[in-house]
Each structure stands twice: as C-alpha cells, then as structure tokens.
Amino acid sequence: MRILIVDDDEIFCRFLVEVFEGMGMQTAWTTSGLAGYAMITEQNFDLCIIDFRMPLILGTDLVEAIREDCPHVKIILLAWRNPTALPEEPLDVLLDLLRGHAVARRDRDHGQEEDRANHR
C-alpha cells in the first residue's frame, strides 16, 4: 500500500511515516496541502491521510479535489488538536483502518461517529 501523508506538522508526518513503514507500507509526506494535491494527482497512491487544518487550504477542500480528480484514492481526514501527543486510542483506530479491521466515518446527517466492522 502506498500512503501519502499531508499535514503541516512535520513531526507528526515523520511519526506516521515511521509507523507505516514499520508495517511494510510505502509512504510519502508533505507539509503543504497544495503540494499534496500535486503529489496525489501525479503519483499512484492508495491512501491519503490529510490534516483538517492547514495553511492555504482546508483539509476538506483538499478531500473534495482529490475525490473529484482521483476517485480511487481512499482518504482519512484527521482533526487532532495536538498530534504530537496522540492518545493511544485514536492511533489504534487509525492503525485498524489501515489494517482493514474497521471503517470509521462521520454520519453527516446526524453528526454522530459510527464504527463498523469491515470483514473482507
């Protein structure tokens, strides 16, 4: 699996790279949403992990552009207040998503989090 990490926090990007490469995944990262868009459209990625709050472009705007131009790419949008001090539970959820054990999504109509088992 090839993963692109787009987050304005370089320390967090490097942390995720270490975790994912330790799991045998190929990773690339950038601290710029605009550079992330260029990378995702020019290279072949399976998954893009995007920070919600970044300078110049909101993560949600980046997600919309990627969905339109690269609909095959899976996306995880993160919104953590202090990503360099991650509690274990959100990191476990993220790792489960990458392993294919769970799918987490936000129910836009009701604003409720929903976790569902994803058995392949």
Buried (B, 14 or more C-beta within 10 A) or exposed (E): BBBBBBBBBEEBBEBBBEBBEEEEBEBBBBBBBBEBBEBBEEEEBEBBBBBBBBEEBBBEBBBEBBEEEBEEBBBBBBEBEEBEEBEEEEBEBBBBBBEEEBEBEEEEEEEEEEEEEEEE
